[in-house]
Amino acid sequence: MKITIAGDSHGKCMVAILEGIPAGVRIDEDLIRNDLFRRRNCYGRGERMKIEEDAFEIVSGLWKGVTTGAPVTILVPNRAGNPVKDVRSVPRPGHIDYAAWVKYKLPDLNVYVERSSARWTVALTAAGALLKSLLREFGIEVLGFVTRLGGVEAKDIPNDFEELKRKRNESEVFCPDPVATKEMIVEIDRAKREGNTLGGKVRVVAKGIPAGIGSYSDLFKKLDSKIGSLFFTIPAVKGVVVGNEEMWYGFDYLDEFEILDGKIRRKTNNLGGIEGGISNGEDIWVNVYVKPIPTTGKPLDSVDLRAMKPEKTPYVRSDVTAVPPASVVCEAALAVVLSDVLLDHLGEGNINDLKRRFENEDLPRWDDGFWKEHDR
């Protein structure tokens, strides 16, 4: 499967193209609509999200709501224009402004915002939400939520998937801990008054992934390699850890085997469902570190590249924090990666053919006779 995303932050629209989607998948557009709404409507968002509607349109690859096997193209129109009309020559610490100017040498920092702005993640969110219809065919579900915002960390995170989803949905910052949610809102309000911005952490969990998905043959086809590759494209993501972040002692960290109801399982899931680049049958969970937004309300020290003199940063329309919307975007990103490796594993064609392959797979038998001819 291949995903391509294009469009300028303040251009006509953002575009996502998905190639390699099997035919016969009935797309639930409400999943896309809901995820675009969640990305746009969460506490800590700025003025732009009051302008955007994110009304998407699927312009190819669907026939009567069902995928045809052709590339699927999703358009999301932009309504907001660029609020900065003059040439901008003062780079913001933490943004791409200065580094991009050194590389591309176009004398207006507004140019570089068009691609590097987080606006393009609206297309990734739409693509990931569309692929949830594919994953649902195999009983796979993905859920993202906030675990830390500024100095506030969630402590009461439910283990039950449905309860986790319910509490996440009840939170204005998508945190499943009600006490932490209230403290995070206070933290956002304080940062806004101070002209500051907030970073944090999100976690994405996927249930229903069987063992054996991924590869060790090609280093860049390893499941965790693919996760890192896509997640690090997301603006503000600075770190990705698959599984438990506390990994200091083997006895505490390694997931011991057990047989439960005739099936091989693990007593714990500290490794986050992946070993050696291949899924091991447990839930996949990914911790993602998100940095503070580089546009602060309080000016920071910078330089004027045109005049070559010290200058303070200007304020450009922005959010207080990108952490809650990042949980939605990272959820979409994991849906993209899992769809990619699943289709790589099952092949192409019609969804019913793929489901039969998926459902007929079983654990290999140790004594299936494969090596008998070499047993001498």
NORDAFEN-V810251 format. One record per residue. N is the residue number from 1. D_FIRST is the distance of its C-alpha to the first C-alpha in Angstrom with 1 decimal. Layout:
n->(N/N)
d_first->(D_FIRST/D_FIRST)
This chain:
n->(1/2/3/4/5/6/7/8/9/10/11/12/13/14/15/16/17/18/19/20/21/22/23/24/25/26/27/28/29/30/31/32/33/34/35/36/37/38/39/40/41/42/43/44/45/46/47/48/49/50/51/52/53/54/55/56/57/58/59/60/61/62/63/64/65/66/67/68/69/70/71/72/73/74/75/76/77/78/79/80/81/82/83/84/85/86/87/88/89/90/91/92/93/94/95/96/97/98/99/100/101/102/103/104/105/106/107/108/109/110/111/112/113/114/115/116/117/118/119/120/121/122/123/124/125/126/127/128/129/130/131/132/133/134/135/136/137/138/139/140/141/142/143/144/145/146/147/148/149/150/151/152/153/154/155/156/157/158/159/160/161/162/163/164/165/166/167/168/169/170/171/172/173/174/175/176/177/178/179/180/181/182/183/184/185/186/187/188/189/190/191/192/193/194/195/196/197/198/199/200/201/202/203/204/205/206/207/208/209/210/211/212/213/214/215/216/217/218/219/220/221/222/223/224/225/226/227/228/229/230/231/232/233/234/235/236/237/238/239/240/241/242/243/244/245/246/247/248/249/250/251/252/253/254/255/256/257/258/259/260/261/262/263/264/265/266/267/268/269/270/271/272/273/274/275/276/277/278/279/280/281/282/283/284/285/286/287/288/289/290/291/292/293/294/295/296/297/298/299/300/301/302/303/304/305/306/307/308/309/310/311/312/313/314/315/316/317/318/319/320/321/322/323/324/325/326/327/328/329/330/331/332/333/334/335/336/337/338/339/340/341/342/343/344/345/346/347/348/349/350/351/352/353/354/355/356/357/358/359/360/361/362/363/364/365/366/367/368/369/370/371/372/373/374/375/376)
d_first->(0.0/3.8/6.9/10.3/13.5/16.9/20.5/23.7/25.2/28.2/26.8/26.3/23.0/19.8/16.5/12.9/10.4/7.1/5.6/4.6/6.7/9.5/13.0/15.8/14.6/17.6/16.8/19.6/20.3/22.9/20.3/19.1/22.7/23.9/21.5/22.3/25.9/25.8/24.3/27.1/30.0/30.9/34.1/34.3/32.5/34.3/35.5/32.2/30.8/33.9/33.1/29.4/28.6/24.7/24.9/21.4/20.7/17.7/18.5/16.1/13.9/16.5/19.6/22.2/19.9/17.4/13.9/14.4/11.1/11.5/9.9/11.2/13.5/15.5/18.8/21.0/24.5/26.5/30.1/31.5/32.9/33.5/36.7/37.7/39.4/41.2/40.0/38.9/40.0/40.2/37.1/36.3/36.1/32.6/30.9/29.2/32.3/34.3/31.6/29.9/33.3/34.2/31.0/30.8/34.5/34.5/37.6/36.3/34.3/33.1/30.7/28.6/28.3/26.2/23.0/23.9/25.1/23.3/23.2/19.6/18.6/19.5/16.3/14.3/16.5/15.9/12.1/12.5/15.4/13.6/11.1/14.4/15.2/12.4/13.5/17.0/16.7/16.7/19.4/17.4/18.8/18.4/21.5/22.5/26.1/28.6/30.6/32.6/33.8/36.4/39.0/38.2/36.2/35.4/37.3/37.1/33.5/33.4/31.9/31.3/27.9/29.4/32.3/30.0/28.0/31.4/33.0/30.0/30.1/33.9/33.7/33.9/32.0/29.6/31.6/32.5/35.8/38.4/40.8/38.3/37.1/40.6/41.1/37.8/39.0/42.3/40.5/38.6/41.8/43.6/41.0/41.2/45.0/44.9/42.4/40.1/36.4/34.8/32.0/31.0/28.4/25.8/24.4/21.2/21.4/19.1/20.9/20.1/17.7/19.3/20.2/18.3/14.7/13.6/15.3/18.4/18.0/16.0/17.4/14.4/12.2/14.9/14.0/16.7/15.8/12.4/14.4/17.0/14.8/13.4/16.7/18.8/17.4/19.1/22.6/25.4/23.5/25.7/25.0/22.6/24.1/22.5/25.3/29.0/30.2/33.5/33.0/36.4/37.8/36.2/38.4/37.2/33.5/32.4/31.3/33.8/33.0/34.8/34.8/34.7/35.4/34.5/31.1/30.3/29.8/30.6/33.6/31.8/28.3/29.1/26.1/23.7/22.1/20.7/22.6/21.8/18.1/17.8/18.4/22.1/22.3/23.8/22.5/20.2/21.9/21.5/24.4/23.8/26.7/27.0/29.6/32.2/31.6/33.3/35.3/38.4/41.2/43.7/43.7/42.8/44.3/42.5/43.7/44.0/42.2/44.3/47.6/46.9/48.6/47.8/46.5/45.1/41.6/41.4/39.9/36.8/35.6/33.5/33.0/35.0/32.0/28.2/28.0/27.9/25.2/23.3/23.2/21.3/18.9/18.3/17.8/15.0/13.5/13.8/12.2/9.0/9.3/10.4/7.8/5.3/8.3/9.4/7.0/7.4/11.0/11.5/9.8/9.4/12.3/14.3/14.1/17.6/16.8/14.2/16.8/19.5/17.8/17.3/20.9/22.4/21.3/24.3/25.7/26.9/30.7/32.3/34.8/32.6/34.5/31.7/34.0/37.4/37.8/37.7/39.9/43.2)
